[in-house]
Amino acid sequence: MSTRTFLLEHYLKRTNTFIRFLLVGIGNTIVGLSMIFMLLDLAGLPYWTATFLGNSMGAAVSYFLNRTFTFRSRASLQSSAVRFILILFLCYILSYSISGMAAGYLQTFTFFGHNVSPEEMAVLLGAGIYTSTNYIGQKYLVFTK
């Protein structure tokens, strides 16, 4: 094991759950948003389909990393998985409903030569809301043991 790997693992064992949650979240957000934008822009799928499928992929990564790394939970797989899915679903509906409504008020703009649509901006806004509500739900309702 390299010194850098050892130091990183040693340091992360001492951090609080929110820091670890954010690190896991960065990874699963990259996975989920990459999939959402590919499905939305390349495959031409509708907003709700693209966000649902992208977040589902990110959720699978999130469950296993948060259970083992972030919260070090000993809750049973069955009960924690059911609660995890329920919390994700509720956070998804809340977050992307709010951001979907916001899309109606947004204008297309150009960012580094790319026309950013109101739907794309809504996806990013929804991701921020989703991250916040999801942490609260996972910490206090899913991985409590």
Long-range contacts (C-beta under 8 A, 24 or more apart in sequence): 12-69, 17-70, 17-71, 17-139, 18-135, 20-69, 20-70, 21-66, 21-70, 21-135, 21-138, 21-139, 24-61, 24-62, 24-65, 24-66, 24-69, 24-70, 25-62, 25-131, 25-134, 25-135, 27-61, 27-65, 28-58, 28-59, 28-61, 28-62, 28-65, 29-58, 29-127, 29-131, 31-57, 31-58, 31-61, 32-57, 32-58, 32-59, 32-127, 33-58, 33-123, 33-124, 33-127, 36-123, 37-120, 37-123, 40-119, 40-120, 40-123, 47-100, 47-119, 47-122, 47-123, 48-96, 51-92, 51-96, 51-123, 51-126, 52-92, 55-88, 55-92, 55-130, 59-84, 59-85, 59-88, 66-138, 66-143, 67-143, 70-138, 70-143, 71-138, 71-139, 71-143, 73-142, 73-143, 73-144, 73-145, 74-145, 75-142, 75-143, 75-144, 75-145, 80-142, 80-143, 83-141, 83-142, 84-138, 84-142, 87-134, 87-137, 87-138, 87-141, 87-142, 88-134, 90-133, 90-137, 91-130, 91-133, 91-134, 91-137, 92-130, 94-129, 94-133, 95-126, 95-127, 95-129, 95-130, 95-133, 96-122, 96-126, 96-130, 98-125, 98-126, 98-129, 99-123, 99-125, 99-126, 99-129, 100-126
